[in-house]
Amino acid sequence: MPSSGPGAALLLLLSPLLLLRAVLAVPLERGAPKQESPATESPSGKLSRELDFVSHHVRTKLDELKRQEVSRLRMLLKAKMDAEQEPNVQLDHLSLLKQFEHLDPQNQHTFEARDLELLIQTATRDLAQYDAAHHEEFKRYEMLKEHERRRYLESLGEEQRKEAERKLEEQQRRHREHPKVNVPGSQAQLKEVWEELDGLDPNRFNPKTFFILHDINSDGVLDEQELEALFTKELEKVYDPKNEEDDMREMEEERLRMREHVMKNVDTNQDRLVTLEEFLASTQRKDFGDTGEGWETVEMHPAYTEDELRRFEEELAAREAELNAKAQRLSQETEALGRSQGRLEAQKRELQQAVLQMEQRKQQQQGQNSPAPGPEGQLQFHPDTDDAPVPAPAGDQKDVGPSEKKVPDQPPELPQSDPQHL
């Protein structure tokens, strides 16, 4: 059973994109239409109606994908409800599935045109939110960079600060000195790609041929990656990884801005895909050949205001104070742990000394009870005290010389008897 929490939330967020990728990976081989479907006026209706013309085995595969997705969502919902409610609570899965907008909850078994339409809409909205989050992240990056620059200048002396400011102005001047950047999607920009990347005659520029050349996977549309590849030549005019004044994070932000500009002006149905019809229509607009002064890069449009920078610096100061307080608490806890460790080490040494003394005392007691060794280290054993003669009292003993030692009496000889008498 999948777990609830951040992991489940991430799966819920990514599921529309993953399912859409799986759906689009299925080869759309045309076959007999399954059934007539009423026309829809939604932006993704044209693509979704293509489902009625794919072969049977493709529809079967799509149905299987939908059933797997519905089963996965049910498991996630159950895991979430198990974490929030009491056990043995009956769940209305149909009502809960309605909170997911990338599938039709009324039909949980077959993949229909409505499912593809909802899936495209949800994936498009998720991608737009991702782009917005990317812009916000870049803004915070730029504010942090400016904050650190100002703090660095404040830490310098007057002469050093003037030299650092002069160097910074020189870097900015070199960064601004670049060739004209064409407006993305304009005739000048596309012709430049046609001539320098495709190696074709700019006087024979053909929008349809250009579209076919850069539809890398030949799926009939230009996706976001294929569009961004068209801007590489323009970005190289401004950003060079070898130059310290060129920020590669700004280059990626510039690429995103260029792609959003093209999508806004060319992608009329806002499905984040440029069809051949949309591309050809964009080349017929009046502003297609009128680019004016060219594309305004990131440095011409600051990502933040002074008020946003001030609030950001206040947030940084509050976070820094919080981190300092936490560091101080950790330092105090470290000192307390050090003192506790010192006491434990002292107690350990005392216990080791006590054990050593006990071992020495035990060895001494064993040495006293064991017999003394001989001259060559062998043990000498004394006879048992019960078999040894009891010495006479000290008062009854007399000192006698060696010659006066009394020889014990011999046993009396028996008289010889007559054998005949016996």
Secondary structure by P-SEA (a helix, b strand, c coil): cccccaaaaaaaaaaaaaaaaaaaaccccccccccccccccccccccccccccccaaaaaaaaaaaaaaaaaaaaaaaaaaaacccccccccccccccccccccccccccccaaaaaaaaaaaaaaaaaaaaaaaaaaaaaaaaaaaaaaaaaaaccaaaaaaaaaaaaaaaaaaaccccccccccaaaaaaaaccccccccccccaaaaaaaacccccccccaaaaaaaaaaaaaaccccccccccaaaaaaaaaaaaaaaaacccccccccccaaaaaaaaacccccccccccccccccccccaaaaaaaaaaaaaaaaaaaaaaaaaaaaaaaaaaaaaaaaaaaaaaaaaaaaaaaaaaaaaaaaccccccccbbbbbccccccccccccccbbbbcccccccccccccccccccccc
